[in-house]
Amino acid sequence: MKGIKKIFINVLAICLVAISCFGLSACKEDVVKVQLNVGVYNYSEDVKEVENKKFSIDLYSYVAPKTVDAVTKYIKQGYYNDTFFYIIDGGDVDFPNQLMLGDLKMVDGEIVQNDIKPTIKGEFENGGRKGSNLTATKGAVGLWRSWNVFDDQSYDVADPSMNSGRSTLFIPTSSISGYNGWMCIFGKIDLTSATNSATLTALEDAFDDDHYKEYVIYFTGDYDVEKADQNHGLTFNCVEKDYYNEDSISDLHESENGQLACYNPYVIKVPVDADGNLTAKVTSVKIK
């Protein structure tokens, strides 16, 4: 009897150790640690050159598992390498208090759209996922989505926009309470880290004074709701703001039925030096 009891106790101990190890492993996997290496121009009188900086982000799988899985996969594919930080500032939309990253690259001096990734179901309270206590405060990391979808006549706010997030990230530079419950906040930059804080400050400073150039992004063509993963059949366009004229652009881009086919123009600020070179560019992203 004592032998059986001893065996039972040993088996129970092994099970508890296994469960404990599994729990520790699961908890570790719930947080994906990511490091971004960025080149940021230092405008101080003593430096005035691009400096290599870095910051780390914690991505929380328990908050948004589908989003973290997708973003992690894109990181491993090198999707965010050579993208740059920018600010949406003007036109039909205005989001100056956040840094954007992921959907734009510069190739041979021209801004181009990065690969279009599939949409992800909105993992936030009003999208149907409960339990997240992450909010859009400074240093948070979220998945950008559209606020609007297109019907037969115009862009209108509607449920399909809830699930329109793809791969573009946004980082608030101040609290944006209106996003809470409406945007997927799935990561945070630890701003108690001197390295993280200094890099984020350098990125914000890249948009000070005249350290940026303004571009207008717009889409042309015939909108096709069935082509969600192909820009809805629309063509991406990006021109310097000084060369954008809505009337002349509209004349150049007519749909097959003669209707105006210029959609959703908005202004972005892109940090560049005097020669037009990017000054807030991601050089690499890796899982730590």
C-alpha distance (Angstrom), angle and dihedral (degrees) to the residues before:
residue distance angle dihedral
M1 . . .
K2 3.80 . .
G3 3.80 88.9 .
I4 3.80 91.9 53.7
K5 3.80 90.8 46.6
K6 3.80 90.6 50.4
I7 3.81 91.5 49.8
F8 3.81 90.4 49.0
I9 3.80 91.7 50.5
N10 3.82 91.6 49.0
V11 3.82 92.4 48.8
L12 3.80 90.4 47.7
A13 3.81 90.7 50.3
I14 3.81 91.4 50.5
C15 3.81 90.6 49.4
L16 3.80 92.0 49.7
V17 3.80 91.2 49.7
A18 3.80 90.6 48.6
I19 3.79 92.0 48.4
S20 3.81 90.2 47.5
C21 3.80 92.2 50.6
F22 3.78 91.5 46.9
G23 3.78 90.4 50.1
L24 3.79 92.2 50.9
S25 3.80 90.4 47.8
A26 3.79 92.2 48.4
C27 3.81 91.9 49.1
K28 3.79 90.4 49.4
E29 3.79 91.0 51.0
D30 3.81 90.7 49.3
V31 3.81 88.1 72.8
V32 3.80 118.7 53.9
K33 3.79 112.1 -163.0
V34 3.79 115.1 -148.3
Q35 3.79 130.6 -174.4
L36 3.80 122.8 -155.2
N37 3.78 119.5 -161.7
V38 3.79 111.7 -158.5
G39 3.76 138.3 179.4
V40 3.81 109.7 -135.4
Y41 3.78 124.9 179.0
N42 3.79 115.1 -122.8
Y43 3.79 108.9 -146.3
S44 3.81 96.6 -171.6
E45 3.79 116.5 127.0
D46 3.80 91.7 -114.6
V47 3.80 97.7 50.2
K48 3.81 119.7 21.0
E49 3.77 97.6 170.3
V50 3.78 140.8 99.4
E51 3.78 111.2 -81.7
N52 3.78 126.4 -161.7
K53 3.80 110.3 -119.6
K54 3.76 135.7 165.1
F55 3.77 142.7 -161.6
S56 3.76 135.2 -176.4
I57 3.80 131.0 -131.4
D58 3.79 129.0 -160.2
L59 3.82 112.0 -144.4
Y60 3.81 114.9 -159.6
S61 3.80 114.2 -143.6
Y62 3.80 93.0 -175.4
V63 3.80 89.1 60.7
A64 3.82 99.1 46.9
P65 3.82 112.3 1.5
K66 3.82 97.4 173.0
T67 3.80 92.4 47.2
V68 3.80 94.7 46.9
D69 3.81 91.6 46.4
A70 3.80 91.1 52.0
V71 3.80 96.1 44.6
T72 3.81 91.3 45.8
K73 3.80 89.7 52.5
Y74 3.80 91.3 49.7
I75 3.80 91.1 49.7
K76 3.81 90.6 53.7
Q77 3.81 88.9 49.4
G78 3.83 90.4 54.6
Y79 3.80 92.0 -116.1
Y80 3.82 95.3 145.6
N81 3.80 95.9 44.4
D82 3.83 111.9 113.9
T83 3.81 93.4 10.5
F84 3.80 117.1 127.0
F85 3.78 139.5 -141.1
Y86 3.78 118.2 -107.2
I87 3.79 141.2 162.8
I88 3.80 127.0 -127.6
D89 3.76 104.0 -134.2
G90 3.77 121.7 163.6
G91 3.78 146.0 -8.2
D92 3.79 117.3 73.4
V93 3.80 90.3 -19.9
D94 3.78 132.9 42.0
F95 3.80 123.4 -170.9
P96 3.82 105.7 155.4
N97 3.82 96.8 153.4
Q98 3.77 97.5 70.1
L99 3.78 139.5 61.6
M100 3.81 115.7 -128.9
L101 3.80 125.5 -150.7
G102 3.77 141.1 172.2
D103 3.79 113.3 36.8
L104 3.80 100.7 70.6
K105 3.80 134.6 62.6
M106 3.79 133.4 170.8
V107 3.79 116.1 -126.1
D108 3.82 120.2 -178.6
G109 3.79 90.3 -18.4
E110 3.82 93.8 -50.7
I111 3.80 125.2 109.3
V112 3.79 110.5 -126.8
Q113 3.77 134.9 -179.7
N114 3.79 117.3 -102.1
D115 3.81 120.0 -127.7
I116 3.80 112.0 -62.3
K117 3.79 111.1 -118.3
P118 3.82 126.4 -158.0
T119 3.79 118.9 -88.4
I120 3.81 120.1 -97.1
K121 3.79 124.7 -143.6
G122 3.80 108.7 -104.2
E123 3.80 107.8 -99.0
F124 3.79 100.1 -161.5
E125 3.79 136.2 97.1
N126 3.80 98.9 -88.8
G127 3.79 89.5 42.0
G128 3.79 89.8 60.3
R129 3.80 103.5 -95.0
K130 3.81 116.1 116.8
G131 3.79 131.5 -166.5
S132 3.78 104.9 51.2
N133 3.78 114.7 128.0
L134 3.80 95.0 179.4
T135 3.79 113.6 118.4
A136 3.80 135.4 -168.4
T137 3.79 98.0 -94.1
K138 3.79 127.9 141.1
G139 3.79 109.5 -62.7
A140 3.80 95.9 19.4
V141 3.80 117.2 131.3
G142 3.79 121.6 -141.4
L143 3.78 141.2 171.9
W144 3.79 111.3 -108.4
R145 3.78 117.5 -131.2
S146 3.77 138.0 173.9
W147 3.78 118.6 -91.6
N148 3.79 89.6 -156.1
V149 3.77 144.4 46.5
F150 3.76 129.5 -161.6
D151 3.79 125.9 -111.3
D152 3.82 126.9 179.3
Q153 3.79 93.4 -67.6
S154 3.79 113.5 19.4
Y155 3.78 148.7 -11.7
D156 3.81 111.7 -75.8
V157 3.78 134.0 175.3
A158 3.79 108.3 -102.3
D159 3.79 143.2 150.1
P160 3.84 96.1 -92.1
S161 3.79 89.2 66.5
M162 3.82 88.1 64.9
N163 3.81 88.9 71.0
S164 3.81 97.6 40.1
G165 3.83 98.6 100.3
R166 3.81 114.2 119.5
S167 3.79 121.3 160.2
T168 3.81 108.8 -45.4
L169 3.80 113.6 116.4
F170 3.79 129.2 -153.4
I171 3.80 129.4 -161.7
P172 3.83 117.3 -163.5
T173 3.80 114.6 -135.0
S174 3.81 89.3 -162.9
S175 3.80 134.1 12.4
I176 3.81 115.4 -67.0
S177 3.80 104.0 -169.5
G178 3.81 93.0 178.7
Y179 3.81 89.7 69.7
N180 3.79 94.8 58.3
G181 3.78 109.4 112.3
W182 3.80 91.3 5.5
M183 3.80 103.6 67.5
C184 3.80 131.4 50.4
I185 3.82 106.3 -110.8
F186 3.79 103.4 -175.6
G187 3.79 106.5 154.9
K188 3.79 145.5 34.7
I189 3.77 138.9 -151.4
D190 3.80 110.0 -138.1
L191 3.79 100.9 -126.5
T192 3.80 92.2 -174.0
S193 3.80 84.0 75.7
A194 3.81 109.2 92.2
T195 3.82 91.0 -146.7
N196 3.80 94.1 51.4
S197 3.79 93.3 44.5
A198 3.81 93.6 48.4
T199 3.81 92.6 49.9
L200 3.80 93.9 48.5
T201 3.81 89.8 48.6
A202 3.81 90.0 50.4
L203 3.80 90.3 51.8
E204 3.81 91.2 50.8
D205 3.81 90.6 47.8
A206 3.81 89.2 54.1
F207 3.82 87.2 74.0
D208 3.81 96.1 50.2
D209 3.80 123.7 114.8
D210 3.80 111.6 -21.3
H211 3.80 97.3 -25.6
Y212 3.77 93.7 120.6
K213 3.78 144.0 55.8
E214 3.80 124.6 -134.5
Y215 3.79 122.7 -129.7
V216 3.79 133.1 -178.8
I217 3.79 118.1 -134.4
Y218 3.79 118.9 -163.1
F219 3.80 139.4 155.4
T220 3.78 129.1 -130.1
G221 3.77 136.7 -170.1
D222 3.79 137.3 56.7
Y223 3.79 113.0 -38.6
D224 3.81 113.0 -124.4
V225 3.81 115.6 -171.4
E226 3.82 90.0 -161.4
K227 3.82 92.2 63.1
A228 3.79 99.6 64.5
D229 3.81 93.0 143.5
Q230 3.82 92.1 49.8
N231 3.80 100.0 56.2
H232 3.82 85.8 -86.7
G233 3.79 87.4 -73.0
L234 3.80 92.2 -57.3
T235 3.81 127.4 130.7
F236 3.80 120.0 -122.4
N237 3.82 115.0 -128.1
C238 3.79 130.8 -176.8
V239 3.81 126.2 -179.8
E240 3.78 134.9 163.8
K241 3.79 110.0 -89.8
D242 3.81 92.6 -120.1
Y243 3.81 89.6 60.9
Y244 3.79 97.0 45.7
N245 3.78 118.6 102.3
E246 3.78 114.6 169.0
D247 3.82 94.6 -152.3
S248 3.80 95.0 50.1
I249 3.81 91.7 43.3
S250 3.79 90.6 51.7
D251 3.79 91.0 52.1
L252 3.79 90.5 52.9
H253 3.79 95.4 49.5
E254 3.77 116.4 53.8
S255 3.77 124.9 155.2
E256 3.79 122.8 -124.6
N257 3.79 92.1 -93.8
G258 3.80 92.6 50.5
Q259 3.80 94.9 -105.7
L260 3.79 122.2 137.8
A261 3.79 107.3 -90.0
C262 3.79 105.8 -172.2
Y263 3.78 113.9 113.5
N264 3.77 138.7 -168.9
P265 3.82 103.9 -15.1
Y266 3.79 114.3 -167.2
V267 3.80 138.0 168.0
I268 3.79 124.6 -119.6
K269 3.79 130.4 -169.5
V270 3.80 114.4 -138.3
P271 3.83 119.9 -170.4
V272 3.81 109.3 -126.8
D273 3.79 137.4 156.2
A274 3.81 126.2 -121.4
D275 3.81 90.3 -79.6
G276 3.80 94.0 51.3
N277 3.81 95.1 -105.2
L278 3.80 117.6 146.9
T279 3.80 114.1 -101.4
A280 3.83 100.4 -174.7
K281 3.78 104.4 46.7
V282 3.79 131.6 149.3
T283 3.79 110.1 -126.3
S284 3.79 96.7 -177.5
V285 3.79 143.5 -14.6
K286 3.78 124.2 -155.9
I287 3.79 141.1 173.5
K288 3.80 108.0 -113.0
